[in-house]
Amino acid sequence: LEALGQDQTQACADATTIAKQVHAFGETGFLYEIQGGGSAPFSQCAQQEKLVEFNGNAYFGENIFQGENPYVWGTLASCTNIAAQMAEVIGKQMAGKKAIYAGAALKSKVRKFGTYIPNVNSYIGCNGSPSSTEVKLLTTKYHLPLSAVDTFFHYDLDISTFAQSAQQAMVQFKAAGVTTVVLASDPFSVGFLTKAAAAQNYYPEWMLEGTAATDTDNYGQTYDPAEVTGHLFGVSEANATVDIYGPSSPAGKLYQKLTGHAIPAETDGNYAGLVEIFDALQAAGPKLTPQNMARGMHALPILGAPSFSYGTWSWNQSPTGQSGAGEHSSLIDARFVWWNPTAISPVDGKAGSYVAVANGKRWGLGQWPKTLPALFTS
């Protein structure tokens, strides 16, 4: 329940124990499956205890992190940054054009977007309502009519209700004439959504935001094949799965060097999270305090590399792209990918793998091409 943001009491008890009994400077909520680090309740309690949370508030907006400064940080993209990235991609490449990658009944229609997103206030404020950051950018900067981007379904983060929510959303989206479903969700929900859509003979475009491992081969292989073949594409915050897991990943190379053995399959030892902690502690300088660490992190140059697990990092650039403004979530760029059902995944040797356009090139704010790249080319 704490992971779902539903148990503030237990979260605060945990934070108090770590701060007052363990006397720790900081804590990290390691990534596990789709749970992205320390929960929102724990992050809030950590701030109250003056305990640094190195990986909290997964995908939350920068305004939440600012309210918990200098204690809460993250390695995932903030939804503020995701909203700006998605607005640029949709506004430049897709808006006002026909849904050419939808099924036969929809491909001749001008795109109408429907967003499937958790019922979490911070997420909704970024890209889950007509007044959200993303919609405001699309309607003001890119001049989309509100009617093209005002369809949303907010689902509860309770896995026992995922199937029912997916069915309800697909009924709503089909009736609303949505041609393009934006997946601001977890990967389990995508599986339920694609199955629910197929049951209705509804074949929209499926557009990734790249959240919560929806853009990894392992989960892509669980989606309804008829729904996603020729229809699933979009933004991917993560790098290629082989850059996250396996012997050629940064984690795999380091593990081999240190142990003389190959890293266990589909693991990374939370390499990216440990690198973030190292960066933060180094940036703090000789006197380790949360305040010194924050000043140092905001002054760091852009980090990462094209093949780094989670792309390019910056705590200096704001989530809207302003240099020197500072941020608390590190990831600032993304790839563009499409689903190839016959490609053999280098991760597990099974059919089904994401293919990156432009040889895996990553784009940040202000850098996205003006036209949608060629997709489903093999």
ROVEX-755760 format. One record per atom (N, C-alpha, C): x negated, y, z. Coordinates in pm, whole numbers, plus 50000, padded with zeros to 5 digits. Example, Ala and Ser with C-alpha at 12.3 -4.5 7.8 and 13.67 -1.06 7.14 Angstrom:
486814943150780 487704955050780 486804967050780 487154977550708 486334989450714 487105000350787 
***
This chain:
499174988050000 500005000050000 499145012550000 498025012150075 497135023750077 496635026849938 496295016149861 495795018149726 496825024749637 498105022649667 499175028649589 499585042349643 498895046849746 499195060049799 500395060249891 500695048749957 501915047850035 501675045850184 500425046150231 500175043650372 499145053450424 499605065550453 498735076250501 498165072750638 498955066450724 498505063250858 497295053850855 497385043150778 496275033750770 495065040050703 495305048350602 494205055150535 493435063950632 494165071550714 493505080350810 492785072450919 493365061250957 492685052751056 491365047551001 491375043650874 490135038750810 489095049950802 489545061750761 488615073050749 488025076750885 488855076550988 488375079751122 487355069651169 487615056951142 486665046451181 485315048451114 485345051050985 484095052650910 483335065050957 484065075950984 483405088451023 482965088351169 483825083451258 483565084851402 482845072951464 483085060951412 482455049051470 481215044651392 481335044751258 480175041051176 479215052851161 479745064951179 478965077451165 478345078551025 479155075250925 478685075650787 478765089950732 477855092950643 477915105650568 478985104950462 479095093450396 480045092050287 480505077750269 481485076150183 482085063150152 482405063050004 482375051249943 482795050449804 483875040049787 484925043649717 485975034149684 485625027449553 484935016049560 484475009449439 485645005749349 485405006849218 486415002949120 486684988049131 487974984449128 488354970349125 489604968949040 489484960648933 490584959148840 491054973048795 492344976548818 492824989648772 492804999948884 492374996149005 492355005749115 491075013849106 491205026449074 490055034949050 489535041849173 488865034549260 488185040749371 489095043749489 488645053049575 489375056249697 490755061849667 491735057349743 493115061549720 493285076349752 494375082149704 494675096149734 494865098449884 495615089849956 495725091950100 494375091250171 493535081750131 492235080750196 491375092950165 491425097750042 490645109550005 491035121550089 492335123350110 492825134450192 492335132950336 492385120850389 491945118450526 490435120050538 489695115850434 488245117650436 487875132350447 488585140550372 488335155050378 488605160450518 489655155650581 489975160250716 488905156150816 488275144550791 487215139750880 485825144750838 485775153150732 484505158150679 483595146550636 484235136550578 483565124650525 483555125450373 482415123950310 482335124550165 482935111850105 483855113150013 484395102049934 483825103649793 482955094449754 482265095749626 483125091749506 484185084249528 484975079649413 486445079249452 487015091049472 488395091749518 489325097849415 490625097849450 491635104649370 491565101049222 491625088349191 491445084049052 492385091248957 491805098348861 492515105548754 493325117448805 493155121548928 493925132948978 493445145948913 494285156148919 493935168948862 492865176148942 492115184848875 491035192048940 491535200649055 492765205449049 493295213749159 493345205949289 493585192949283 493605184749405 492195183749462 491205181449376 489825180649422 489355193849483 489755204849423 489355217849476 489885219849618 491055214649644 491615215749778 490895207049880 490095197449832 489365188449922 487845190349909 487435201049846 486025204349830 485395207449968 484155203049992 483195196349904 483115181349929 484225175249971 484145161650022 484545150749923 485395153649826 485935143049741 485485145049597 484965134049536 484405134149401 484875121849327 484615121349195 485025109649118 484205107648993 484155095248945 483445092048821 484365091048701 485655090448725 486615089848615 486945104048569 487525105148451 487965118248404 489145123048488 489175135948516 490355141548581 491495142248481 492725141548530 493845142648435 493925156548375 493295166448440 493225179748381 492415179348253 491275172448257 490445170948138 491125162248034 491765151348078 492465142547985 493565150147913 494295158547986 495375166447925 494825175647816 493705182047843 493105191047744 492585183347624 491965171647649 491465163347540 492625158347453 493665153247517 494805147847442 495515158847364 495625170747422 496255181747350 495465185147225 494135184947236 493305188047119 493445177447011 493425164747052 493555153846954 494915154146886 495965155046967 497325155246910 497535167846828 497135179346881 497355191946812 496615193046681 495385188246677 494575189046555 494905178146454 495115165946502 495105154346414 496475148446384 497445150346472 498665142446462 499955150446456 499995161746518 501235169346531 501775173946396 503095172946381 503755177546258 503545168546139 502905157046161 502645147546052 503455134846073 503615127245968 504415115045976 503675104146056 504465095746119 503935085046204 503535073246116 502465075046041 502085065345936 501655051845992 501355051046122 500935038246180 502035031846264 503265036746251 504405030446315 504965019646222 505985012546270 506635002546187 507455008846076 508035000445991 508715005145870 509845014945901 510555013046010 511705021646040 511295035546086 510035037346126 509605050046184 508505057046107 507815050146018 506595055645960 506835067645868 508045069445821 508335081045736 508825093245815 508925091545948 509425102346033 508275110746087 508525123646108 507535132346172 507395128146317 506175128146364 505885122846497 506655130046608 507225121746694 507825126346820 507185117846930 506605124347030 505815117447130 506605114847258 506455102947312 507025099547442 505915094247532 505815099447653 504725095847743 505205087147857 504525075947876 504825066547985 503755068448092 504155072748211 503195077548309 503655074348451 502735071448543 503145068648680 503845080448746 504705077148839 505455087248913 504585092749027 503545099748988 502575105749080 502495120549045 502725129049143 502865143349115 501675149349040 500465145649079 499295151349012 499255147448865 499545134748835 499565130248696 500655137548617 501825138648677 502945145148609 502605159748579 501915166248671 501515180048648 500525181748535 499755171348509 498785171948399 499425169148264 500165158248254 500705154648122 501985146348132 502845149648229 504045141648244 505325149348257 505345161948212 506595169748218 506525181048116 507655187148083 507645198347989 506795210148036 506555211248167 505745222348218 504305218148249 503915206148206 502585200948237 501505208348157 500275206648201 499125212848133 499075209147986 499235196247957 499125191747818 500225197647731 501445197447778 502555202547698 502425217647677 501995224747779 501785239147762 500745242047654 499655234247652 498645235947548 499205232847410 499975222047403 500515217947273 501505228147218 502305234047305 503335243347258 502805257547238 501725261147308 501195274747294 499985275347201 498995267247229 497775267647148 497975261247011 498755250047007 498925242646881 500315244446822 501165251846887 502455256346832 503395244746796 503375234046875 504345223346856 505675227546915 506775223446854 508075225646918 508165216747042 508765221847148 508875214147271 509585200847247 510515200647156 511285188447130 510415176847080 509215180047031 508325169446981 507545162747093 507515169047211 506655163947319 507335164247455 508655163847460 509345165447588 510025152747637 509565141147590 510155128447632 509175121147724 509635117847845 508755111647945 509505100648019 508735091048067 509285081148160 508295079848275 508765082448398 507935081548517 508215068148585 507215059648595 507425046548657 506685045548790 507235037748881 506625035949012 505455026249004 504415029149082 503245020349086 503495008649181 504475000849144 504864988849218 504994977849115 504054968649115 503984958749007 505254950248998 505984949149109 507204941149105 508294947749020 508144960648991 509144967848910 508624971248770 507404967148738 506804970948609 507634966248490 508084953848493 508834948448379 510144956048358 510864958648467 512134965748456 511914980048406 510894986748457 510605000448413 510265000748264 509484990948220 509114990348079 510334988647990 511244979948031 512464977847953 513294990647946 513434997448059 514215009848061 513565020547974 512245021447979 511535031547900 511705029247751 511635016647708 511735013947566 513145016547513 514155014147596 515525017947558 515615033047541 515075040347639 515115054947636 514345060547517 513135055547495 512285060847388 512865057747250 513395045947232 513975042447102 515195051247075 516045053147176 517235061347158 516875075947130 515745080447185 515325094347166 514595096647034 514365085946960 513665087246832 512165089046845 511605084246956 510155085246976 509435076446874 508495082346802 507705074746704 506365070346760 505905077446865 504545075446915 504585075147067 504295063547124 504295061847269 502895064547322 502775074447409 501495077947470 501355070147599 500285062447609 500085053147720 499215059347828 499855066547919 499155072448034 499385063248154 499045050648138 499505040448233 498405030448264 498785020348339 497915009148369 498054998448260 497104989148246 497174979348138 498264968848155 498634965548279 499704955948298 501004961348241 501234974148263 502454980348210 502464980248058 501294981947995 501254981547849 501704968047798 501294957447866 501764944247828 503274943147835 503864948047944 505324947847957 506004956847854 505424968447829 506014977747732 506054971647592 504944965647551 504904960247414 505874948547398 506014940647501 506964929447494 508404934747493 508674945047573 510024950747577 510374957347444 509394963947382 509634970247253 509914959747146 509144948947145 509344938347046 510734932147059 511204930947182 512534925147205 513644933847146 513344946647127 514324955947068 514064958546920 513094951446865 512714953946725 512314968546705 511554973546799 511114987546803 509594987646790 509094993546682 507664993046653 507095007146635 506865014146747 506285027446739 504775026846723 504155038246705 502715039446724 502455038846875 501365032146913 500955031547053 499655039247066 499685050247140 498525058947150 497895058247289 496655054047294 495915053147419 495515066947472 495555068247604 494845079047671 493525073947728 493375060847730 492135054947779 492065053347929 493195053847997 493205053048143 493235038548191 492605036248306 492765023848384 492535011148303 491535011148217 491104999148143 492094994748036 493055003247999 493934999947887 493144998747756 491935004447754 491125004847633 490004994447633 490134983947714 489134973247716 489704960847649 488814953047588 489224941247512 490034931347596 489604929147719 490244918947803 491734921547816 492104933947839 493534937147854 494214938347719 493524943647619 494134944747487 494614931347434 493924920747471 494294907347425 495594902447488 496064909247591 497314905047658 498544912347604 498354922247519 499494929747466 500184921847356 501454924747333 502204917547230 501554919547093 501084908847028 500304910246904 501044917546793 502324914446774 503064920746665 503234935746689 503314939746814 503504953846847 502224962046824 501094956246859 499874964446857 499074963146728 499294952646651 498544950846526 498944961546425 497994969846391 498234980746298 498894992946360 499134992546493 499885003246559 499175009246681 498175002346738 497545006646863 496215013546835 496115025946882 494895033746861 494865045146962 493765052446965 493735064347049 492425067047117 492515074647224 491345079547296 490875069147396 489565067447407 488985057847500 487905064747582 488185066747712 487175072947798 485965063947817 486205051147833 485105041747853 484325039947724 483115035047737 482345031447619 482755017447576 482095012147474 482364998447433 482224989247553 483064978947560 483064970047676 481694963847699 480924961347592 479594955547609 478624965347672 478974978247672 478134988047742 478484989047890 479584982747929 480004982648068 479624969348134 479934958348065 479644944948116 478654937848026 477974927748081 477154919047999 475694922947994 474884914547930 473424916147934 472894928547866 473624934347770 473124946147700 473554959147765 474384958347870 474834970347941 473704975748029 473754988548069 472754993548163 472684985148290 473854981048340 473864972748460 473204959248435 473504953348319 472924940348286 471424940748271 470924951248207 469474952648190 468764954248324 469364962348412 468754964348543 468804951648626 469944944748620 470084932148695 469044921948651 468844920848520 467844911648466 466444915348514 466154928348515 464834932948557 464584930048704 465604931948787 465434930448931 465474915948977 466274907648908 466484894048957 465884883248868 465634886848742 465174876748648 466284868148593 467524871448624 468684863748579 469654872648501 470494866248419 471534873548348 472624877648446 473174889448427 474244894048514 475484885348495 476224882148601 477434873948586 478424880348488 479134871748419 480054876448314 481104886048369 481404896248288 482474905848317 482304912948452 481064915348489 480784923048610 479784934048575 479764944448659 478764955048638 478164959848770 478544953248882 477984957249010 478354971449050 479384977048986 479794990949006 478615000448979 477914997448872 476695004848838 476945019848827 478005023848755 478265038048735 478495045148869 479225038648960 479485044649090 478215046549171 477305036949162 476045038049235 475155048849175 475175050249042 474405060948978 474925074549024 476255075849034 476835088449079 476345091849219 476325081949309 475865084449445 474405088849445 473585082149366 472175085849356 472035100249307 472765103749202 472715117549149 473095127549258 474155124449330 474665133749431 473675135649545 473095124849595 472155125749706 470885133149664 470425130649542 469255137649491 469545152549476 470745155749428 471095169649404 471195177649533 471465170849644 471645177849772 470355184349820 469205178849778 467945184349825 467555178649961 466575184850028 466005178950150 466955179050270 467935187950272 468895188450383 470245183550334 470595171450374 471805165050323 473035169750400 473825178150334 475125182250386 476115181850269 477395180350297 478375180750187 478295193650108 478045204750175 477985217750106 476775218550014 475605214150062 474415214149977 474575204549860 475205193149885 475415183549779 476315189449670 477375196349711 478285202449613 477565212849529 476785221449594 476055231649518 475105225049419 474415214549462 473485207749374 474165200749258 475285194049284 475995186849178 476535196449073 477055207949117 477595217549021 476485224048938 475245222948984 474115228748909 473405218648820 473775205848831 473105195648750 473365197748601 472395194448515 472655194748371 473565183248330 474015183448207 474835172448156 474025159548161 474665148848207 474005135948227 474675125348140 474085113448143 474625102448064 473995101747927 474475092347848 473915090147715 474965083247630 474755082647498 475775076647411 476195062547452 475285054647507 475635040847541 475835038947691 475865049947767 476095048547910 477525043647933 477725036048039 478995029248062 480215038248045 480145050348103 481305059048101 481005072448037 480155072447935 479975084347854 479195095547920 479565107747884 478835119547927 479435125148055 478565128348151 478995133448280 478585148048297 479455155748361 479085169248402 479975173648517 479325177948626 480055184448735 479915199548725 479255204148619 479045218448596 480145224348509 480565216848409 481565221548314 482955219348369 483805229248356 485165228148407 485965218248321 487105213248371 487895203848294 488515209748168 488445222848153 488905229248030 487745233347940 486525229147979 485375231147892 484515243147922 484805250548029 484045262648061 482765259048136 481625262448079 480335259448140 480145267748267 479625261048371 479325267948495 480485269348590 481665265248549 482845266848634 482965255848738 482345244248712 482325233548809 483545224448803 483305211748837 484375201848843 483965191248942 484905182748982 484635172149079 484765158249019 485235157248895 485295144448823 484285145248709 483545134648690 482345135848607 482565134848457 483455126248412 483535122848270 484155133948187 483495137648076 483965149247998 484135146347849 483965133947804 484135131247661 484745117447640 484995113847514 485675101147484 485405096847341 485695084147316 485645078647180 487055078547121 487155074346996 488445071746934 488405057546880 489415049346914 489365035046883 490685030246823 490635018546761 491845011746716 491704996846742 492844990046751 492864975946788 492764967046665 491784958146667 491594948346560 491884934546617 493004928246579 493394915546642 492544903646600 491814904846490 491014893546442 489534894646477 489084906546515 487684908046554 487414900146681 486284893246684 485914885546802 485264894646905 485824894547023 485294903247128 483944898347175 482964907247181 481654903247234 481674900847384 482774904347448 482864902747593 483224888447632 484264882947567 484724869647606 484784859547492 484394863747371 484384854647257 485764851447202 486784858747245 488144856347199 488524866347091 489574863147014 490044872046909 490734884146972 490414895846918 490994908246966 489954917347028 489714928846962 488694937947013 488984952046963 488634961847043 488744975747000 487574979346908 487894986646803 486884991346708 486805006446721 485605011546742 485415026046756 485145032146619 485735043646594 485465050846468 484125058046481 483575061746368 482325069746362 481205063346443 481145049946438 480075042646508 480035045746658 481195048046715 481255050146860 480935064246904 480895073746814 480615087646851 481605092446957 481115100447051 481955105947157 482145120847132 483365125647160 483695139747142 484165145647275 483785158147298 484275165647413 485205176747367 485615185047461 486525195847429 485925205447327 486735208847226 486285217547119 485505210647010 485335197447021 484515189946926 485305180146841 486585177946873 487345167546803 487575171546658 487475161746564 487725164546422 489145169746398 489325176446287 490615182346255 491585172446191 491075161246145 491935151246081 491785137746150 492855130146150 492835116746209 491905107946127 490975100946191 490065092346115 490785080446054 490165074245958 490725062145896 490785051046000 491955044546012 492155034146110 492595021146042 492425010146113 492864996946065 492294994045927 490994995945916 490324994745786 489774980945756 489884971645850 489394958145824 490224947945898 
***
